[in-house]
Amino acid sequence: MDEVLSVRGLSKRYGQGCPACYELTGPRFETNLCPRCGSVVAAHDVSFSLYQGEILGIMGESGSGKSTAVKCLYFDEPPSAGSAEFFDQGEAYQLFDLNKAQQRRLANQRFGMVYQNPHLGLNFDISAGGNIAERLLMSNVDNYAKIRQRAISLLSRTEVLAERMDEMPRNFSGGMQQRVQIAKALATNPPLLFLDEVTTGLDLSVQAAILDLILEIQQQSRTSMIVVTHDLGVIRLLADRTLVMKYGRVIESGLTDQILEDPQHAYTQRLVASAL
Amino acid sequence: MKQQLVLSVEGYSKAFSLHEQGTVIPSAKDVSLQVYSASLTALVGPTGAGKSSILKGIYRTYLATSGQLFYTMQSGEQVDLVQADEHLILTLRRNEIGFVTQFLHFLPRQPTELVVAQPLIQRGRPVEEALAVARDMLAAMNLPRRLWSISPATFSGGEKQRVNLARGLVARPRLLLLDEPTASLDPITCERVIRQIEELKKEGVAMLAIFHQPELVKRIADRVVELEPPLNGQTQLEDIA
């Protein structure tokens, strides 16, 4: 198996920061707010490896830092410390050492991102098809017929009716917007996909359909994925391995069935015990 | 066929530290056993002796509290399953180590035949081919044909167990862990399962199985390991901290 992503010591701090930030925050202090300088330690010392075709779950409640970690990797936020190496087509990229243009190229062509909030992932002022076209244009596909054909095939794969591709995303239901977002993320066949709470807030039946779609993509394309969620059911269904985060720290990691059946940390034990 | 050592469990113990309750629940205690190719090692003993904990420890669903689990891989290399990297464990689960648990875990909304074919598909077998093998095994397990194309979600306990066995058996692993494989089966299906186990033995598969029926153990086990329940009950977490 090939390694796709190697993250080491990733940290993200909001605020001016002081030498005590990392020492006085975390699960032990039950806060991620530094008592000295008031900075927020959103994530600290997050490390993991992701292999080809693997789905890694990052689980934790709101404010645990799980989304922050992914946002840093997708270049939405610059990290405060740490490194991330991405292995792709025989090349190795130190993600945080790249310049803006290089980062944009990777984000557009080799990564896919699906946000909980479709407003972040989609441009609501252009049609569903236009959203996909935009991403293809940014990765240098510029033949109109080709782009339209690809958009149709992506939307049909994610079960969005091709007849609706010229409609604005705002006319779509929440589940449909997520499907368009997934289609857009898949447009360039990226080897790495980030999924941030993609089923949160959707009806159960719609959640099920989206999760089935994600599994199907993983099986057909061997896409590596990082799935961020607070939902144990999503983790159980999708993830091979899982990191559990709390107050910005990874408190536990392991094979998903082990995390769910033999959790070691008091917090994970409580989390698993409180699952419906 | 020459029997080779596939798995050596050495001084394996498992205890659960429950933080909320502040207690430690002991399960398996200092267990040592060997599993050889082309043979079946039976685990017997009363409920609570930690039989399932050993199987789950080998599969890494549980983390060992102490001890070692030396597994000889297909490549001939030996690895301690307690320490091995998670990615290696995932690879071994896919290619070498199978586990038929008492409960069927399956993806929702998937037809039974696809659930059973899954291990083969994951190894890269073409879907149609994998489905054909799966159907043969479902027939061998005596599962009515009308159930093959629907999800096992609504199946009875016995039906689910047959699906579970079928999935474990199609995979043809090198090491197969079986947790009470015949517990809720009727006598006819039970016979068929035994025949399949004999077949696997001939193919060289190493098996570690939990059984409760002594007559079954007598019939198919090559080695028997008897576990005693841990003597001391639960202890307070702070006593050992």
Interface residues (C-beta under 8 A of the other chain):
Chain A: M1 S49 Y51 E54 A208 D212 L215 Q219 L237 D240 R241 G254 L255 D257 Q258 E261 D262 Q264 H265 A266 Q269 R270 A273
Chain B: F16 S17 L18 H19 E20 K56 R60 T61 Y62 L63 E86 H87 I89 L90 T91 L107 P108 R109 I121
